[in-house]
Amino acid sequence: MSDDHTHVQEFFTARAADWDRRFPDDGPAYAAAVAELGLREGGRVLDAGCGTGRALPALRGAVGRSGVVLGADLTPAMLREAARAGRDRDGALLLTDVARLPLRSSSLDAVFAAGLIAHLPEPGENLREIRRVVRPGGTLALFHPVGRAALAARQGRRLTPDDLRAEPNLRALLTSAGWRMTSYVDEDTRFLALAVRDA
C-alpha cells in the first residue's frame, strides 16, 4: 500500500466512529446534490469514497429498488460504520481503491464523490479510472457539504490560487481526464461540480 493510502486510512480510521456525529446536519445537502445527478429509476451509481455511506440512502431513493447502488471506500473502519448505520441496505459496500475499481468499463450511469478529490494521490489518473467505469454521457458529481472558503476556515488554512477545487484548476483537471464540466457551484453551504463523460 502506498504512503498516500496509508495516510488516508490512518486519518479516516481515527475519525470513523465519530464521523456522523461530527457532521449531523449534512443530510439535506447530500440529498440535494444527489438530486442534481439526474439519476433515473433502474440506474447504476457508485458513491466513490463513500465513507460512512451518508449519500447511499439518497442514491437508493433516486434509482429505486431496481437500480444498482455501490459504495466504495479504502478504509475498513468507515465501511463498518456505514454497515452499523444500516446503510448497507441501500447499497453494496466495497473495500477498494478508486484508482483500481473492480468494475467493468462503462458499467455505471453516474459516480457521486463527496470530499474525495482532496484525498486522491493522483487526481488526474484517478479521475480517468472513474471515467472508465462510467458510460459515455454518464455523470460525475464532485461534492462537499461546505464550500471551499468555509472548509479552509474550518481547517485553519487560507485558500490559494493553486487550490485543486478552484474552478479553472478543476475544469482543466476534469478535461484532461476525459470529463466535460457542466456546472460549478462554490457557496458557503456547498461545493458541487458536475461533469459529463464525453464519448
Secondary structure, 3 states (H helix, E strand, C coil): CCHHHHHHHHHHHHHHHHHHHHCCCCHHHHHHHHHCCCCCCCCEEEEECCCCCCCHHHHHHHHCCCCEEEEEECCHHHHHHHHHCCHHHCCEEEECCHHHCCCCCCCEEEEEEECCHHHCCCHHHHHHHHHHCEEEEEEEEEEECCCHHHHHHHCCCCCCCCCCCCHHHHHHHHHHCCEEEEEEEEECCEEEEEEEECC
